[in-house]
Amino acid sequence: MFDGESFGLIAQKEIRDALQNRWFILFAAMFTLLTVGFAWIGVVGARGQGLAGFGRTTATLINLVLLIVPLMALTLGAMSLTSEREQGALAYLMAYPIGHGEVLFGKFVGLSLALCATLSLGFGIGALILVWGGNSHNVRAYAVMVFLAMLLAIGMAAVGLLISVLSRRVATAVGVAMFIWLLLVFVGDLGVLGTAFIRTLPLSTLFTLIIANPLQVFKLSAIMAVQTNLDVLGPAGLYAMRTYGDRLTWLLASILIAWTIIPLTLSYTMFKQRDII
């Protein structure tokens, strides 16, 4: 039977551990500084050229999210269980009358809350700077992008947790997390474009390959929030809008949510079955 009290205590501990983790502090500081920097540039650009700060800054921050947020979530998720396993803390914890579900989901929720708090801090300060600069247009697009970034962070944390369940050493887990990050950020994007160019893939196949990558799903969703269309993506974007229309937003959101549910389900199954201690 699921013990809510144990779940809450583990979630709180995970939040404290994240806030004391030097990697988390480094990622959080870097993300906040870059977000504030881009927001300030947006204010300066808006004053000099009469451009809407929120819209311009949102478009710039999309690329920042694509690079930093998955790396932060994957790395921290991958270290979540493996670090405690190496230190012997996991064996000590599992000796108590506490279920696998409370441990796994407690860690996941705690890590997700810590990540969302970091994103809220960075984006929040950035929004204040934009408002201070007199730029109040396209606030909705900025808010949607923040929400999508949180969905991406939670999904990547779930993938990182799955890596943590399957790994026995922190170095191995972090290495796998870095490899997946590189695969999603660089190989995924360039590989799809290269394959499409060489083999002249049908638009339906090309779009399927694009939405198989959660980072590209976030990118599509965020661009739609800023521009309401995907013309900037060329034929693949036009195909998506023509084929799915208003349903495209829900499709992309569902895919991002699935990137949380599926890895988390696999993590729970493996966590119960494997000799994780």
N, C-alpha and C positions, 0 to 999 in steps of 0.2 A: 504494500500500500504506500502511495506517495506521501512523504512527510514534508509538509509545507514549511515547517520550522527549520528543518535541516537544509532544505533547499534555499531558504532565505539567508541562513548563516553562511553557506558556501558561496552564494552570490555576493554577499557583503565582503567576504574574504577575498574573492577574486577581484573585486573593485579595488580593495586596499593593495593587493599584490600588484595590480596593473599600475596604480599610481606611484608605486615604489620601484617599478621596473625601469631601469635606465633607458632601455630601448623605447618604451612607451613615452617616457619624458622627452627623449630626443625627437621622436616622430611628432609628438604633440607640439613641441616648440617649433619645429621646422614648418609644420603645416600652418600653425597660427601665424608665424612671421610672414610666410609666403602669401597667405590669404590677405593679411593686413596690407602687405606691400602691393598686391594687385588691386586691392580696393582703393588704396591711395592713388595709384596710377590712374584708376578709373575716374576718380574725382578730378585729378589734374587734366586728364584728357577731355572730360566733359566740360570743364571750365574753358579750356582752350579752343574746343571745336564744337561745343554745343551738343555733344552726344549724350544719350541717356546712360548714366553711370551703371545702374543695376543690370541693364541688358548687356552692355559691353563687358562688365566685370564677370557676369555669369558665363558668358561665352569663353572668357579667359580661364575661369576657375574649373571648367569642365576638364581641361587637359591636366590641371593640377590634381584633381580628384583621381583621374585615370592612373596617374603615376604613383601618388603617395598613399591613398586610402587602401587599395588592395595590398600593397606591400606591408603596411602597418597591420592590417587585420590578419593577413595570412601568417606573418611572422609571430605575432603575439598569440594567435590561436594555436600555432604549431608548438609553441613553448609551454602552453597551458598545462598539459598533463605530463609531458616528457620531463620537464624540470622537476616536478614533484616526484616522479618515478625515480629519477637519478638520485635525488636527495633522500629517498626512503619515506618521504612524507605521504605518498599515495598509499603505500602498504599500511602505514599507521592509520590513515583515515579510513581505509576499507575494513580495518579490524573492528570498527564500531558498527553497531546495528543500523547501518545506513545503506540505502539502495543505490544501485548504479545510476538510476535515473536522477536522483537528487544530486549526485556528484556531477554528472555530465551536464545536465540542464542548468544547474546552479552556476557552474563555471561559464557556460555559454551566455547565460543572461547577464552575469556580472561583467564579463568581457564586453558584451554588446553595449551595455549601459556606459561603460568607461569609454568606448569608442565613440558612441553618440554624444557623450558629454564633451569630448575633445572637438568633434566636428561642430557642435553647437557653439563652443567657445570661439573657435576660429571664424566661423561664418557669422556669428553674432557680432563680434568686434568689427568685422568687415562691413556688415550692414550698417552699424552705427556710424562708421566713417563715411559711407555713401550718403546716409541721411544728413549727416553734419555738412557734407559738401553740397547739399541742396538737390540731390539726385533721388527722386522718389518714383521714377517710372520703372515699369517692368519688375515691380516687387514680387509679383506672383511667380514669374519665371525663376527668380532667385530662390524663393521659398520652395518651389517644386524641385529645383536642383539640389537643395539641401536635403529634402526628404529622400530623393533618389540616391544621394550619396550615402545616407544612412542605411538604406536598403542594401546597397552594394557592400558597405562595410560589414553589415550583419551576415550577409551571404558569404563573404570571404572569410569571416571569422568561423563560420560553420565548416567551410572547407579546411581551414587551418586546424580546427579541432579534430576533424577526421584524420588529418595527417598526424596529429599528436597521438591519437588512439593507436595508429598503426606503427608508430615509431617507438624505439626504445632509448634513443639518445637524442639530446637536444641538438647536437651538431647535425645529425641526420635529418631531423625534423625541419630545422631551419634551412638546410640545403634543399630539401624537397620543396619547401614553401617558396624559396627564391627561384627555383627552376620553374615552378608553376606560374609565378608572377611574370618572369621573362617570357614564358610561353604565351600567356594571355596578352601581355602588353605589346610585345614586339613580333614574335613569330605568328601569333593569331592574326594580327592586322595585316602585316606584310605578306604572310603566307596566303591569306585569302585573296588579296589583290594580285599577287604573283600567279596563283593558280588560275584565277579568272582571266588574266591576260594571256597566259600560255594556252589554256585549254578552251577559252571562250565559253565559259560556263553559262547555262541558262540563268536568267535573272532569278527564278524561283530557287534554284540551287544555291546561287550566290547569297541570296537573302537568308536562306536557312543556315549557311555556314557563318554568316555574320551574327545572327541571333543566338548561335550556340555559345558564343563568347559573352559572359556576363558584363565585361567591360564595354563591349560594343553595344549591348542592350542598354546600359546606362547612358552611353553617348547618344544613341538614337533618341531615347526618352528625353534627355536634357535638351537636345537640339530642338525637338518638337515643342518643348516648353518655351524656348526662346523665340523660335521662328514660326511655329504652328505648322511647318511642313518640313520635308526632308529633301528639298530640291538641291541643297548644297552637297548631298551625297551622290548625286548623279542618277544613273539609270536604276540602281538598286533602291534608292530612296523613293523615286517616282513609282517604281513597281510596288513598294510597300504601301504607299499612300493609296494607290489605285486599287490594290487588291483588298486591303483591310479597312481602309477609311477610318471611321471613328473607333473601330474595334482595335486599331493598332496600339493605342495607349494601354488598353487593358491587357492585350497580349504581352507587351513588353513588361508591364508591371508583374504579370503572372510569372513570367520567366525569371525575373529577379527574385520573387518570393520562392519559386521552386529551387533556386540555388541556395536557399536556406534550409528548406524542408528536407530535400533529398540527402544532402551530406549529413545533416543532423540525424536523420533516421538511420543512415548507414553507421554513423558513429555510435549511436545507442546500441544497435545490433551487434557490432563488433566489440564494443566495450563489455557487453554481457558475456560474449562467447569466448573472447581471447583471454589468455593469461596475461593480463595487463600489468601485473605487479612483478 
